[in-house]
Amino acid sequence: MNTATQMFVLCLLLLSTSFCLAEPPSRADSASTAVCLPGTEQVKLNSQEGLEYRILIAKPEQPAPEVGYRLLVLLDGHSNFPAAVTLYRMQQRASELAPTIIVGVGYPSESRIDMPRRTFDLTPPAELEKLPPRRGGSGWPKHGGADQFITFLKDELKPWLHQRYSLDPTQEAIFGHSFGGLFVMHCLANAPESFDDYIAASPSLWWNDYAIGNPQEWITNKWLGKKTRLLITVGGQELGEDGGPASLLAPTPAKKTFGNIRQFAERIQHLQTDGVPVQYKEFPGENHGSVTPLAINEALRFALQRNNTSMSRE
């Protein structure tokens, strides 16, 4: 993607970081109304554990194909859903992307980032001494609910969506950035049957002293025969050692073995077997925040292009 295209995508993110932007009052009427993202809805859904979620849904205009719509689930819904829907619609009109139900999983606060809730949902259990200090010196929020969240997505949200829409059960993807990327990798390593395509953007694999483990083990034990695909993306500026929470961790053996995201992805690629294709995309010059819209756009192409139905799945 060239520089002009990157700037364009970044602008899209800025324009779509919220569903409702305040409309300036006209001279004729001082009252203001919300400007909302058309063709979307927000539904309250409670988990069996009693946790409340806001499910953000965008449905294509065209009817479902015979096999059903594809499904793309976005973590941190209030942050990632607007940009994903905007980018999808621009490309889908040119018939580049298959008809897809896009779903964002958000929280009642409707904040762009709900740090307490996402920290619990998106992280596996961790020992506090294996976590870096947080900025500002505050302690870590309650964490370690990733397995519970997998159960919600797999056994509650997805069946609920299948009741409402005609969905292709062989074309279901999940996208997460940062802690969301960590969750995507954790889900893939422990419950690969949950989705077909996994997109981990800038995954926070430093969590719990790089406890994601040896990819050799979970590829061999869990992936074989699943016809699962993985895309890992990262900003070029994230690969250094002088920034982010990982820079505050002690140089443990696990940290030295892990290296950086690029090296981790290369190790997985070297372990590829039939049915376990892995792609890696690096965006030079981008940091942990600026890379997000580029990662979303790459995720759309990876999971939703019409010609990927059989690509690397046979």
Beta strands, then each sheet from edge to edge (+ up, - down):
strand 1: 21-22
strand 2: 34-35
strand 3: 40-46
strand 4: 52-58
strand 5: 69-74
strand 6: 100-106
strand 7: 167-177
strand 8: 197-201
strand 9: 229-235
strand 10: 278-283
sheet 1: 1+ 2-
sheet 2: 3+ 4- 6+ 5+ 7+ 8+ 9+ 10+
end
